[in-house]
Amino acid sequence: MKQPRIRVALALAAATVLGIGAAPSAVRATDPDRPERVLIIVLDQARKDTIARYRMDNVRSLMTGGVSFPNAYLGHMAAETVISHNVITSGLLPKHMGWSNEVHRDVAGTLGSPGAYYVTSSMSCSQFDALIGAGGYLKLQDYLDAHFGDSSFASIAQKRTAACTGGHTAGPLDAGDFIFQIRGSGVSGSVTCDGITSTAWRRPEAVSRPAYIPDPNVCSRWWTRQSTTAEGLDYGTASQAPAWMYPLEGNRFMPGADPGHLGGDVWSADAAIEVIENDPEWRGMLVSLGAIDKMGHMWGPNDRADSDTHLPAIARLADEQVGRIVAALDAAGQLDETLIVITADHGAQTGRRFHGVNEAFRSDFNWYCGKDADETYLSPSPAIAAFRDALGGDCDPSTAGGGLDFTYQDAHIAAWLSDTSLASLQTAATAMLDLPDVVAAYYRDGDRYVRHGGLGKMTGGERRWFTLHAQELVDTMAAPFGPDVVGLLRDDTTYGVYGDHGGHQEQVQSIPIIFSWPGLAPSTPSTALRSVDILPTILDAMGIAYDPTSVDGRAFSLPFA
């Protein structure tokens, strides 16, 4: 159950505790020497080198004209969409958020029976709302409301895991707040929308919908076609390795050919522009562009193929959407007021050493070995099957004394056990070390992980990064709901799909962090800024008071011109 606190109460508490000195309904006078709005654009799976590799000129313009951190890194695990969007908007590490990996053990019974398991990438907005509510922590929009007075915040994405985690707060959303994501419910049978009859129409999903966005149940521009099997909407990727493990599914990530119902990153940019043009009261917005991630999973993050369904074209398209959003701010007279933040929710690495099963539609069965209330993945790869068998379990949490309850594996391996005694943890960590290309195994001890056994083969560069960051990164997900045992993998190793993330590796942790506002002095600080530092840095730049002890991140004072 959500804690009995409401959004206004949170903002009032912030006003009192943080020394703001005004109720959230009392609009503050704006400071012309500070940004008055903030727009966060998340380029899902974009590494720092993605921007130059694919000539993302609009992003490069913001980078060279703003404050860019060449030594930035993600700074947490698991390095996943479902984790990072809440890190960005809360300033908290995953261990303090309420969930920390792609699998969640609900030890507190917030979502249902205590100890039940959930695949977080399949959770609903209401379930994320419940976890954030149970945590009772402030989010970006709470700080904006407390400082400026009641205002609007929009969280927009193709993925529910981005929109809902970025947009929900510990209390009910204000009337002006808005969560919008492309993948709502499908329609039954063949439906006609704008003169086009299709079995693949899909409605969007909106939480706290503003009046300028039509009812999702009524045909509108926001409907897209998103079926893998109908109408050839897999774009040929369902029969082409390695993309076939995680093929395209219509126009969730591809714009498509229907100009009245463009999907992909165009959809998200169009929604952001709707907010800019129709809601002068917006103060904060998160826009997550997800297509780079999809192509990176299918082909690997270094993809060079010249095709609309490959990374070069889709990265340029994402860059065009950044340009369109910035142009809309300019046209609305809001560009000089808006602090623009460009970042990513993780990087990625190519599975040159791949230990999943390279067959069509294998992604979820490679990623998971387990069973929750509505999903069953009990056909793991041979490597994970060997790990399961070594522990005498069956990846089914409902089996009494089953040993291994659940695993998740991409560029790291995470395991949840039914028996968490020290002996069982150490046995599982020993078995983890036997898996291909595992370089280190850890078991959880409270709010940290203990490395068990020796280190596997690494190059000099891998070892340097490991020494600097491995313990720091793995500890960020150490919580009772997090994995009991973790395996860290070599560079260029994946277990899920060809291009993957989640782990500690430098390529996975490599992300851009860019701040752009006309009042900033262009610079490239050497500070190794992390995702968790983005929120306090935004608050510092906007002159918004906050309690530094309430966040895990540290503010960087951006240089003003």
N, C-alpha and C positions, 0 to 999 in steps of 0.2 A: 504494500500500500504506500502511496505517496505520503510524505510527511505533511501534516496540516499547516503548511505555510503557503502564502500566496506571493505572487510577483511583487506587489506593492510593498508587502512587508519586507521582502528582501531588499528592495531599493531603499526603503526607509532606514533599514538597519545599516545599509551602506552609507547613507547620508549621515547617520549618527556616528558610527564607528570610524568611518574614514575621514571625518571632519569636513564633509561637504557642506553641512550646515543648512540644507534646504530640503524640503519635501520634494519628491519626484515630480509633483504637479507644478512646482514653482519653476518656470522656465528661466534658465540662467541667461544673462547677457552673453552673446557670443564674443569671442576674442579674435580680432582680425589677425593676430599674430600666431594663431594656432589653427590647425584643421578642425572643422566642425562636423565632418562626416568621415566614416571609414568604410572602404570597400576592400574586401579580401578576395582575391581571385586565386583559387587553388588549381594548379595544373597537375591533375592526377598522374602520378608516376613520372613527372618531368625531373630528370637530373639536371645539375648545373650545365653539363655539356650538351643537353638536349637543345638548349636555346641557340647555341652557335651551330651545332651539327645540322639543324633543320632550318636555319635562317629565320628564326622567329623575331623579325625586325621590330615589331611593335613592342614586344617584351624587352628587346635589347635597348630600344629608345628609352623606356622607363628605367632600365638598369643604368644606362650611362648618364641619364639626367637626374638620378636619384641616389639613394644610399644603398649600395649592394654589398653583401657580405660574402667574399670569395671563400672563406673558411667555414661557412655555415654547414650544419649537418642536422639531421632530423633529431637525434638526441634521445630516442626512446625505442622501445620494443613493446609489443609487436609493431613492426613498421607496416601498418595496414590502414586503408581508408577509414574503416569503422572505428579506429582508435584516434587517428591524427586530427580529424576535424573537431573532435571534442577537446583534444589537447590545445589546439590553436585558439579556440574560443573560451577556454576555461583557465588556461595557464597552469594546468595541473598535469602531473605525470600519470600514466595509466593506472598505476597502483593506487592512486588516490581518487580515481574517477568513478569506480564502481564496476568496471570491466577492463580487461587488459589484453585480450587476445581474440582470435576468431571463434574460439569456443569459450563459453562462460559457464562456470559452475555457480549456481545461484545459492550460495551457502546461507544467505540471510532470508531466503524465501520471498524476496521482493516481487518476483514474477509468478510465483506459484509454490509448489512444494519445495521446502528447503533441500538443497543439494541436487536439484534437477539441473540437467544440462541444456544449453541453448547454443545454436549456431548463430553468432551475433550478426553475420551478414544477411541472415534471413529474418531478423527481428523486425517488428513493426515500430512505427513512430511512438505508439503508446507505450511499448516496452522500454524503449530508450528514455522516454519521458519519466517512466517509473524509476529507472536506475538513477537518472540525474536527480530526480526529486528526492530519492532516498539519501543521496549524498548531500543535498542541501547547500551546494556551493553556488557562488555567483558566476554568471556568464557575461560575455561582452555586452549584451543588450541590457543587462541589469545596471552595469556601470554607466552606460550611455543614458538610460532613463534617469538615474539618480543625479547625473550631472546636468543634463539638458532639459529635464522634464519628460513627461510621457512622449515617446517618439516611436517611430516604426523601425523594425529590424526584419530583414528578409534573408532567408536561407534557401538557396536554389541549387539544384543539382539533377543530373540524370540518375544518381544513385540515392536510394533511401538512406544508406549508411553514411552518406555525406550530408544530405539535407537535414535529416532528423537529428543527428548528433551535433551538427553545427548550430541548429536553430532552437532546440529545446532548452528550457531553463528549469530550475528547481521548483518554480511555481507555474500556474497556468499562464499561457501566452497572453500578452496584452492584445486588445482588439486590433491594434495596428500591426502586430507582428505576423509573419507569414512564412510558412514552410511549403515549398513547392517542389515536387519531384516528378520525373517523367513517367515512372513505371508504377502506375496505379493498377486498378483491376482491369482485366480484359472484358470484352463483351461476348455475349453468347451468340454463336452462329454467325451468319452473314449479316452485316449491318451496313447501311448506307450513311455516309457522312460527306457532306459537300459534293454529292453526286457520285461518290466513289463507293462501290459495294465491295466489302472485304470481310474475310473471316479473321483478320489479324488486327483489327482496330483495338487500341488500348487507351484507356482514359488516364489522365494524370492523377496525381494524388495531392491534395492541398489540405493544409492544416491552418485554420484561422484565415480563410480566404478573403482578400479584399474585394470590394465591389467591382473593380475594373477587371478582375479575372472571372470568366464565366464559370457557371456550375460545371464541375468535371463530368457530370453525367450527361451533359448536353454537348452534342457535336460542336467543336470549335477548333480554332487554329492549334490548340494544345493537344489534340488527339494525334497520336502517331501510330504507325503500324510496326508491331514488334513481335513477330512470330518467326522462329527459326525455320519451320517446315513449310509454312504456307507462302505461296507466291514467290518462291525463290529468294526470300529475304535473308538468307544466310550469305548472299553474295558469293557463293561458291566456296566459302571457307569451311563448310561442314564436311567437305570431301577432300580437303587439302591439308596434309601434315606440314608443320606441327600445329597450325591454327585450329585444326579440327577438334582438338581437345577442348577448346573454349571458343567456339565459332561465333560469328556475328549473329544477332537475333533481331533482325529488322533494323529499325531506325532509332534504337535507343542510343547508339553511338555513331551511326552513320546518318547524315542528313536525309538521304533518300532523294528521290526525283520529283516528289510532289511539292511544288513551291508553297502550297497552302498549308502543309503539315510537315515542315522540315523538322527533323529530330537532331540527335547528337548535340554537339557543342553549340550549334546554331540555336537550338531550342532553349538552352540555358541562357545564352546571351540575349535572346529575344525577351525572355522573362525578366532578366535584369533591366533591360531597357524599358519594359513596361513599368517597372517600379520607379525608375528615374523620371519618366515622363508623366506619371500619374500620381505620385505621392511625394509632394514637396516636404513632408514631415519625416521622411526616412533619415535616419542617422547612421545606421550600420547595415551592411549587406555582406553576405558570404556567397560567392558564386563559384561552384566547383565544376570544372570542365573535365569530363571523364574519358574522352575518346583516346587520348594518348595512352592511358592505362590499358584500354582494351587491346589496342594494336600491339603494345609492348608485351602483353601476356601472350598474344597469338604468335608473334614473330620474333620476339626478343627486343630489348631496348636499343640495339644498334642497327636495326632494320634499315636497309637502303633501297628496297625495291620501289620501282616507279609505278605505283598503282594507287587508286583511290582507297583501297582497303589496306594500305600499308602505312607505316609511321611517317615517312616524309610528307605525304599529302595531308594526313590528319593533323600533324603538328603545325603545318602552315595554316590549316583551317582554324585550329585553336588560336593561333596568333591573330588571325583576322578577327576573331570574336573579341579578343582583348582590345584590338583597335576600335571595333564598333562600340564597345562599352565606353571606352574613353571618349570617343567622339560624341556619344550621347550625353555624357557628363558635361562636355564642353558646350553642346547645343542648349542644354538646360541651365547654363550659367552656374554649374556646380563643380566644375573641375578645380577651380582655385580654392574650394572649400573642402576638398576630399583628399584624405590620405589614402593612397592606393597601395595595397600590400600584394605583392606577387610571391607565391610560394608553391610548394608541393607537399603532398601528404606522405610521400616516400619516393625513393628512387627505384631501381630494379637492376637485376643482373640476368644474363643469358645462361640458360642451362646447357653449357657445353658438356658438363657432366650431369646427365638427367637420369633420375632414378624413379620416375613415375612410369605409367603405362601409356605409351604413345598410340592411343586409339581415339576414335571419334567420341566426343562427348564424355571424356574421361575426367574432366577437370575436378568436379566435386568428389569423385571417388578416389582421385589421387590426393586431393587436399585433406580429406577427412577419413578417419576410421572411427565410426561411432554411430550413435542412435539417440535422437531426442524425440520429443513428443510428435513431431510431424515430418521428420526426415530420417532416413536410414542409409548409411554408407558403410557397408560391411564387405566390400570387395577391394581391399587395399592392394597397393603395389607389392611385388614380392619382398622388397626390402622392409616395408612396414609390417607385412604379414610375418616375417621372421622375428621382428621385434615383439609383435603381439604374442607369438608362440613362445618366445623366450620367457615371457612373463606369465604364461599360463592363462591369459585372458582372452576375451572375444570381442573387445571394443563395444560391449553392450552394457551400459551402466545398470540395466535392470537385472543383470545376472548376479546373484549373490556370490560374493567371494571371487568375482571375475578377474581380479588382478588389474588389468588395463581397462579403464573406462572409456577413454576417448583420446584420439590424437589429432593434431593438425600439423601439416607440414607443407612448406613452400620453400623459402630460402633459409628456414630454420625448422626445427622439429620441436613440438610441444606435446607433452603427454600428461594426462590426468589419471590418477590411480585410485582404486577403491581402498587400498590399504596404504596409508601415508606414514606408517612407522618408519623410523630411520633405516632399519634393515631393508625394507621394501624400496625406499627411495634410492638407497645406494645400489641395490640390485638392479633397479631400472636404469640408473645412470651408467652402470657397467655395461648393460645390454645396449644402451644408446651408443656407447663408444664403438660398438661392433658394426654399426651401420655405415654404409659407404659414404666416405668424404665428411664424416663428422670429425671436427677438430677439437671439440671440447664438450663435456657434458656437465650439467649442473643439477642439483636438487635444491628445492626451496627450504629455507630455514627462516620462518617468520617473514620479515620484509626485505630479505636479501636471498641470493642464491649462493650456494657453496659449490666450487668446482671440484669435481670428483675424477680422480685418475689423471693420466698424463695428457699431453697435447698431441694432436695428430699432425700430419705433414702440412706445412704451410710455406709459401714463398716468403722472401724477406719483407715484401710490401704487405702481405697479409699479416705477418707476425707483428709488424710495426703497428698497424691499425688495431689488431687484436689487443696488444699490450696497452695501448692508449685508451681503448673504449669498451672492450668486451664486457668487463665486469660492470661498469657504469650502465651500459645499455640493458643488459639482461636484468639487472636489479630494478629497473623502472617498471617491470610488470609483476614484481613479487608481491602477491597478495593472496588471501585464501581462495579467491575466485579464479586466480591465475593458474598456469600450469605447475604441476608438481616437479616435473623433470623437463629440462630443456637441452636440446642438442644444437650447437652452432656448427655451421657448415663452411666449407672452403668457398672461396670466390668461384664464380661461374658454375655453381652447383644449385640445382633445383629439384624438388620432389613433386611439385604440383603441375605446372605447365612450363612451356619453354622459356618464357620470360617471367620472372617472379620476384617477390620481395618478402618482407616480414622479418628479416634477420639483421645481424650486426654489421654486415660487410660494408666496406666503404662505398661501393657502388649503390647499395640499397639505401645507405644513410645520406648520400649526396643529394642535396636539394638546394634550389635557389631561395634566398630570402632577400627581397627588394622592397624598399619603402620609397614611394614617390609622392612628392607634394611640392608645389612651386616655392614654398618657403624653406625648403631644405637645401643645404649645400651639397652638391654632388660629391660623393666620396666612396671609398672602398675600405672600410675599417677591417683590421685584421682579426677582430673578435670572432670567436667560433660560436656564433649565435645559433640557438636551437629553436625548434618549433615552440617549445614551452615558454620561450622568452618573447614570443611575438605579442601576446596579450599585454604584459606589463609595459613593453616598449610602445605599443599603441596608446595605452593610457597615459604614459609619460609624455608622449608627443602631443596629445590632445589636452594636456593639463588637467586630467581627471585624477582626483585623489583616490588612493586605494591602500589597503593594508598589505604591505609586502609579505607578511607572514601567512597570508591567506592563499598564496600562490606558490608554486614550485619554481616558476621562471624568474629571471632577473631582467630588469629593464636596462636597455641600452639607450643612453641619451643621444638621440639623433642630432646631428649638427644642423643648426638653423643658419640660413644665409644671412 
